[in-house]
């Protein structure tokens, strides 16, 4: 038997209501903040992610699904969405159409990493990107958006972490300080951290290895070496979050896993999903548009993992979604009425009344069992003595009340069944 690929997952009908509920909530929330949806191709040229994310990141170095097409062009299934959105923004000159471009997405992503709870090789994210403004108020809006969505889902076990990475210039100065601090400790670092020492030293803060964390615990803090503008912007974000009633903590080790971040970076963690605690993260990336060949433009954004969020909802039992149901199930009491049942069903569907009926020639008892499985609101019996008298019997499945409807008054059912 052929099974799904390791690290991928079917979303079955029993679970789809949760996804639909979340997607509807997302679209309504983004509408309130005036974000427009964008959809980009599933694969892009590999160079987009190497230039956009950074060659020394784990995503580019270890996790991308990359292949060559028949023309020998290197393509990659998208592992994240910011670079594709920026590519589209540049290619279609969206900045010329509107000085501030606010976009959101809901999309599958692909990373070849070890599958575990809340982390798959094909996974889904939603997120937002705002391109065209340096305002720290827009950074705050990103956190408000993400936090508001998670709270709307009933999640309570949340921690908002913020940090500032400053400008590239102040970051380079800080890297020298960090290098000096770690120089005589380099041999004690893990293999990955020793490599990052030479290629991207800030990424050492991302290490999950306890011995690495012990070593960097007393390292100089980037946030203590910020330029004046980054300090001021960070203060604005903190003040606005306090005014909005969003609790937060400053995490000086929060550098995120992508190279394009500048100034604010943030993460929202949950204590309800096990080892992989981050539900979403983001920050400012003022240099990415220019790096990818566009006219320089400041930008900020975030991304959130849908599977991980739904896992948190499940663990906190925060979603109360009604079982899926149909309005009416038509039961054939006598044989020979199949065509009439099909006709009734067609009429009901034209009136936006959801319905179904038996295609397997089963007994009335079996049809009733099927109606119960479908959580139908009403059952309409067609046949028996009533039908010989041009009557139909309608049963309310929640109350058990039955009533007789004349065939000539079939259209009176529409209002009742809706």
C-alpha positions as CSV (number, residue, x, y, z in Angstrom):
1,X,0.0,0.0,0.0
2,X,1.3,3.5,-0.9
3,X,1.3,5.8,2.1
4,X,1.8,9.5,2.5
5,X,5.4,10.7,2.5
6,X,7.1,10.9,6.0
7,X,6.5,14.4,7.4
8,X,3.4,15.1,5.4
9,X,-0.2,14.7,6.6
10,X,-3.7,14.4,5.2
11,X,-6.2,16.9,6.5
12,X,-9.3,14.6,6.8
13,X,-12.9,15.7,6.8
14,X,-13.1,15.2,10.6
15,X,-10.5,17.9,11.1
16,X,-11.3,20.3,8.2
17,X,-13.8,22.4,10.2
18,X,-10.9,23.6,12.4
19,X,-8.9,24.7,9.4
20,X,-11.9,26.4,7.8
21,X,-12.7,28.2,11.1
22,X,-9.1,29.4,11.4
23,X,-9.0,30.6,7.8
24,X,-12.2,32.5,8.1
25,X,-10.9,34.2,11.3
26,X,-7.7,35.1,9.6
27,X,-9.4,36.7,6.5
28,X,-11.7,38.7,8.7
29,X,-8.9,39.9,11.0
30,X,-6.7,40.9,8.1
31,X,-9.6,42.7,6.5
32,X,-10.0,44.8,9.7
33,X,-6.3,45.8,9.4
34,X,-6.6,46.5,5.7
35,X,-4.3,43.7,4.5
36,X,-4.9,42.2,1.0
37,X,-4.3,38.5,0.2
38,X,-1.4,37.4,-2.0
39,X,-0.7,33.9,-3.4
40,X,2.6,33.0,-4.9
41,X,3.8,29.8,-6.7
42,X,4.7,26.7,-4.7
43,X,8.3,26.8,-6.1
44,X,10.7,29.6,-7.0
45,X,14.2,29.9,-8.3
46,X,16.6,28.6,-5.7
47,X,18.6,31.8,-5.9
48,X,15.7,33.7,-4.4
49,X,16.0,31.9,-1.1
50,X,19.8,31.9,-1.0
51,X,20.0,35.6,-1.5
52,X,16.9,36.4,0.6
53,X,17.2,34.1,3.6
54,X,21.0,33.7,3.7
55,X,23.4,30.9,2.6
56,X,24.5,30.1,6.2
57,X,21.0,29.7,7.6
58,X,19.7,26.2,8.5
59,X,16.9,26.6,6.1
60,X,19.2,27.1,3.1
61,X,22.0,24.9,4.3
62,X,20.0,21.8,5.5
63,X,16.3,22.0,4.9
64,X,15.3,23.1,1.4
65,X,13.7,20.8,-1.2
66,X,15.7,21.7,-4.3
67,X,15.7,20.2,-7.7
68,X,16.5,21.0,-11.4
69,X,13.8,21.1,-14.0
70,X,14.3,20.0,-17.7
71,X,16.0,23.3,-18.5
72,X,18.5,22.7,-15.7
73,X,17.1,25.6,-13.7
74,X,17.5,25.1,-10.0
75,X,14.1,25.3,-8.3
76,X,13.1,25.1,-4.6
77,X,9.8,24.4,-3.0
78,X,9.2,27.5,-0.9
79,X,10.4,27.0,2.7
80,X,9.1,30.4,3.8
81,X,7.0,33.2,2.4
82,X,8.7,36.5,2.8
83,X,11.2,36.2,0.0
84,X,8.5,35.1,-2.5
85,X,6.2,38.0,-1.4
86,X,9.1,40.5,-1.9
87,X,9.9,38.9,-5.3
88,X,6.3,39.5,-6.3
89,X,6.3,43.0,-4.9
90,X,9.4,43.9,-7.0
91,X,8.3,42.1,-10.1
92,X,4.8,43.7,-10.3
93,X,5.9,47.1,-9.0
94,X,3.4,47.0,-6.2
95,X,5.3,49.9,-4.4
96,X,4.5,52.2,-7.4
97,X,0.8,51.5,-7.0
98,X,0.6,52.2,-3.3
99,X,3.3,53.8,-1.0
100,X,2.4,51.3,1.8
101,X,1.7,47.8,0.6
102,X,0.0,45.6,3.2
103,X,-0.3,41.9,2.2
104,X,-1.3,38.6,3.9
105,X,-1.0,35.0,2.9
106,X,-2.1,31.5,3.9
107,X,0.1,28.9,2.2
108,X,1.9,25.6,2.4
109,X,5.7,25.5,3.0
110,X,8.3,22.8,2.6
111,X,11.3,22.0,4.8
112,X,13.2,18.7,5.0
113,X,13.7,18.5,8.7
114,X,13.0,15.8,11.3
115,X,9.3,15.5,11.8
116,X,7.9,15.9,15.3
117,X,4.8,17.2,17.0
118,X,3.9,20.5,15.4
119,X,6.6,20.3,12.8
120,X,6.1,18.7,9.4
121,X,8.0,18.6,6.1
122,X,5.0,20.1,4.3
123,X,3.4,22.5,6.7
124,X,1.1,25.6,6.5
125,X,1.7,29.1,7.5
126,X,-0.2,32.4,7.5
127,X,1.5,35.7,7.8
128,X,1.6,39.4,6.9
129,X,4.0,41.7,5.2
130,X,3.9,45.5,5.2
131,X,6.3,47.2,2.8
132,X,7.0,50.9,2.6
133,X,7.2,52.4,6.1
134,X,9.9,52.6,8.8
135,X,7.4,53.4,11.5
136,X,7.8,51.3,14.7
137,X,4.0,51.6,15.0
138,X,3.8,49.2,12.1
139,X,6.0,46.8,14.0
140,X,3.6,47.0,16.9
141,X,0.7,46.3,14.5
142,X,2.3,43.0,13.5
143,X,2.5,41.9,17.1
144,X,-1.1,43.1,17.7
145,X,-2.3,41.2,14.6
146,X,-0.5,37.9,15.6
147,X,-1.4,38.1,19.3
148,X,-5.0,39.1,18.5
149,X,-5.5,36.1,16.2
150,X,-4.1,33.7,18.8
151,X,-6.2,35.1,21.6
152,X,-9.3,35.0,19.3
153,X,-8.7,31.2,19.1
154,X,-9.0,31.0,22.9
155,X,-5.3,30.4,23.6
156,X,-4.1,31.7,26.9
157,X,-0.7,30.0,27.6
158,X,1.2,32.6,25.5
159,X,4.5,34.5,25.9
160,X,5.4,37.5,23.7
161,X,9.2,37.9,23.4
162,X,10.8,40.9,21.7
163,X,14.3,42.1,20.9
164,X,16.1,44.5,18.7
165,X,18.9,43.6,16.3
166,X,19.7,47.2,15.5
167,X,21.1,48.4,12.2
168,X,23.7,46.4,10.2
169,X,26.4,48.9,11.2
170,X,25.8,48.5,15.0
171,X,25.4,44.8,14.5
172,X,28.9,44.5,12.9
173,X,30.4,46.4,15.8
174,X,28.6,44.1,18.2
175,X,29.8,41.0,16.4
176,X,33.4,42.0,17.1
177,X,32.6,42.2,20.8
178,X,30.9,38.8,20.7
179,X,33.8,37.3,18.8
180,X,36.3,38.6,21.4
181,X,34.1,37.2,24.2
182,X,33.9,33.7,22.6
183,X,37.4,33.5,21.2
184,X,38.9,31.6,24.1
185,X,35.7,29.5,24.5
186,X,35.4,28.5,20.8
187,X,36.8,25.0,21.4
188,X,34.0,24.3,23.9
189,X,31.2,25.2,21.5
190,X,29.2,22.6,19.6
191,X,30.3,21.8,16.0
192,X,27.5,23.9,14.5
193,X,28.3,26.8,16.8
194,X,32.0,26.6,15.9
195,X,31.0,26.9,12.2
196,X,28.7,29.8,12.9
197,X,31.5,31.5,14.8
198,X,33.1,32.2,11.4
199,X,30.1,32.4,9.1
200,X,27.2,34.0,11.2
201,X,28.1,34.4,14.8
202,X,24.7,35.7,15.9
203,X,23.2,32.4,15.0
204,X,25.0,30.8,18.0
205,X,22.2,32.3,20.1
206,X,19.8,30.0,18.2
207,X,21.6,26.9,19.5
208,X,19.5,24.5,21.6
209,X,22.5,22.7,23.0
210,X,22.7,23.3,26.8
211,X,26.5,23.7,26.8
212,X,26.3,26.4,24.2
213,X,23.6,28.2,26.1
214,X,25.8,28.1,29.3
215,X,28.7,29.7,27.4
216,X,26.7,32.5,25.8
217,X,24.7,33.3,29.0
218,X,27.2,35.9,30.1
219,X,28.0,37.2,26.6
220,X,27.6,40.9,25.8
221,X,24.0,41.8,24.9
222,X,23.3,43.3,21.5
223,X,20.5,45.3,22.9
224,X,23.0,47.2,25.1
225,X,24.9,48.3,22.0
226,X,22.1,49.7,19.8
227,X,22.2,52.9,17.8
228,X,20.0,55.8,19.0
229,X,17.3,55.3,16.3
230,X,16.9,51.6,17.1
231,X,16.7,52.4,20.8
232,X,14.0,54.9,20.2
233,X,12.0,52.6,17.9
234,X,12.2,49.8,20.5
235,X,10.9,52.2,23.2
236,X,7.9,53.0,20.9
237,X,7.1,49.3,20.4
238,X,7.3,48.6,24.2
239,X,5.1,51.6,25.0
240,X,2.5,50.7,22.4
241,X,2.3,47.1,23.5
242,X,1.8,48.2,27.1
243,X,-1.0,50.6,26.0
244,X,-2.6,47.7,24.0
245,X,-2.5,45.5,27.1
246,X,-0.2,42.9,25.4
247,X,2.2,41.4,28.0
248,X,5.7,41.0,26.7
249,X,9.2,40.2,27.9
250,X,12.6,41.2,26.4
251,X,14.6,38.3,25.2
252,X,18.2,39.4,24.4
253,X,19.0,36.0,22.8
254,X,16.1,36.3,20.2
255,X,17.9,36.7,16.9
256,X,15.5,34.6,14.7
257,X,16.8,32.2,12.0
258,X,16.9,34.4,9.0
259,X,19.5,36.9,7.9
260,X,17.3,39.6,6.6
261,X,16.0,41.0,10.0
262,X,16.9,44.5,11.3
263,X,15.8,46.3,14.4
264,X,12.7,44.7,16.0
265,X,12.4,40.9,16.1
266,X,9.6,39.1,18.0
267,X,8.2,35.6,18.8
268,X,5.1,34.4,20.4
269,X,5.5,31.1,22.2
270,X,3.0,28.7,23.7
271,X,3.5,26.4,26.7
272,X,0.9,24.0,25.1
273,X,2.8,22.4,22.2
274,X,5.7,20.6,23.7
275,X,9.4,21.2,22.7
276,X,8.6,23.4,19.7
277,X,7.1,26.3,21.5
278,X,7.1,29.1,18.9
279,X,3.7,29.6,17.3
280,X,4.8,32.6,15.3
281,X,7.6,35.1,14.8
282,X,8.7,38.0,12.7
283,X,10.2,41.4,12.7
284,X,11.6,44.2,10.6
285,X,13.6,43.6,7.4
286,X,14.5,47.0,5.9
287,X,17.3,45.6,3.6
288,X,15.6,42.6,1.9
289,X,13.9,44.4,-1.0
290,X,17.1,46.0,-2.1
291,X,19.0,42.7,-1.6
292,X,16.6,41.0,-4.0
293,X,17.0,43.7,-6.7
294,X,14.3,46.1,-5.9
295,X,14.3,49.8,-5.0
296,X,15.2,50.1,-1.3
297,X,12.1,50.0,0.9
298,X,11.6,49.3,4.6
299,X,9.4,46.4,5.6
300,X,8.1,44.4,8.5
301,X,6.1,41.2,8.9
302,X,5.5,37.9,10.6
303,X,4.7,34.2,9.9
304,X,2.8,31.7,12.0
305,X,2.5,27.9,11.8
306,X,-1.0,26.6,11.4
307,X,-0.4,23.0,12.5
308,X,1.3,24.1,15.6
309,X,-1.4,26.6,16.5
310,X,-4.1,24.0,16.0
311,X,-2.1,21.6,18.2
312,X,-2.0,24.3,20.9
313,X,-5.8,24.8,20.5
314,X,-6.3,21.1,20.9
315,X,-4.2,20.8,24.0
316,X,-5.9,23.8,25.6
317,X,-9.3,22.6,24.3
318,X,-9.9,26.2,23.2
319,X,-11.9,25.6,20.1
320,X,-15.6,24.9,20.4
321,X,-16.6,24.2,16.8
322,X,-20.0,22.7,16.1
323,X,-20.0,19.3,14.4
324,X,-20.5,19.6,10.6
325,X,-24.1,18.9,9.6
326,X,-26.5,19.1,6.7
327,X,-30.0,20.6,6.7
328,X,-32.0,17.6,5.6
329,X,-31.5,13.9,4.8
330,X,-34.1,12.4,2.4
331,X,-35.1,8.9,3.3
332,X,-36.7,6.6,0.7
333,X,-39.4,4.5,2.5
334,X,-40.4,2.5,-0.6
335,X,-38.4,1.2,-3.6
336,X,-39.0,2.9,-6.9
337,X,-38.9,6.4,-5.5
338,X,-35.2,7.0,-6.3
339,X,-35.8,9.4,-9.1
340,X,-38.3,11.4,-7.0
341,X,-35.9,11.7,-4.2
342,X,-33.2,12.9,-6.6
343,X,-35.7,15.5,-7.9
344,X,-36.5,16.7,-4.4
345,X,-32.8,17.0,-3.5
346,X,-32.1,19.1,-6.7
347,X,-34.9,21.5,-5.8
348,X,-33.7,21.9,-2.2
349,X,-30.1,22.6,-3.3
350,X,-31.3,25.3,-5.6
351,X,-32.7,27.0,-2.5
352,X,-29.3,26.7,-0.7
353,X,-30.6,23.9,1.5
354,X,-27.9,21.3,2.1
355,X,-29.1,17.8,1.7
356,X,-28.2,14.2,0.9
357,X,-29.8,10.8,0.4
358,X,-29.1,7.1,0.1
359,X,-27.4,5.8,-3.1
360,X,-26.8,2.3,-1.8
361,X,-30.4,0.9,-1.7
362,X,-30.3,0.5,2.0
363,X,-33.2,-0.2,4.5
364,X,-35.0,2.7,6.2
365,X,-33.2,1.7,9.5
366,X,-29.8,1.9,7.8
367,X,-30.7,5.3,6.2
368,X,-31.6,6.6,9.6
369,X,-28.3,5.6,11.0
370,X,-26.6,7.5,8.1
371,X,-28.7,10.5,8.9
372,X,-27.6,10.4,12.5
373,X,-23.9,10.1,11.4
374,X,-24.3,13.2,9.3
375,X,-25.7,15.1,12.2
376,X,-28.6,16.2,10.0
377,X,-31.1,18.7,11.4
378,X,-34.2,17.2,9.7
379,X,-35.2,14.0,8.0
380,X,-37.7,14.0,5.2
381,X,-39.5,10.6,4.7
382,X,-40.6,10.0,1.1
383,X,-43.0,7.0,0.7
384,X,-45.4,4.8,2.7
385,X,-49.0,5.6,3.3
386,X,-48.4,9.3,3.5
387,X,-46.9,9.5,0.0
388,X,-49.8,7.6,-1.5
389,X,-51.9,10.5,-0.1
390,X,-49.5,13.0,-1.6
391,X,-48.0,13.8,1.8
392,X,-44.5,13.9,3.2
393,X,-43.3,13.4,6.8
394,X,-40.7,15.8,8.2
395,X,-38.9,14.9,11.5
396,X,-36.9,17.4,13.6
397,X,-34.0,15.4,14.7
398,X,-33.2,17.5,17.8
399,X,-36.7,17.5,19.2
400,X,-38.1,14.4,17.6
401,X,-41.2,16.3,16.6
402,X,-42.8,15.1,13.3
403,X,-45.2,16.9,11.0
404,X,-47.0,16.2,7.8
405,X,-46.4,18.3,4.7
406,X,-48.6,18.3,1.6
407,X,-46.7,17.6,-1.6
408,X,-48.4,20.7,-3.1
409,X,-46.9,22.8,-0.3
410,X,-43.3,21.5,-0.8
411,X,-42.0,25.1,-1.1
412,X,-43.1,25.8,2.4
413,X,-40.2,23.6,3.5
414,X,-37.6,26.1,2.3
415,X,-38.0,28.6,5.2
416,X,-38.2,25.8,7.8
417,X,-35.1,23.9,6.6
418,X,-32.8,26.9,6.2
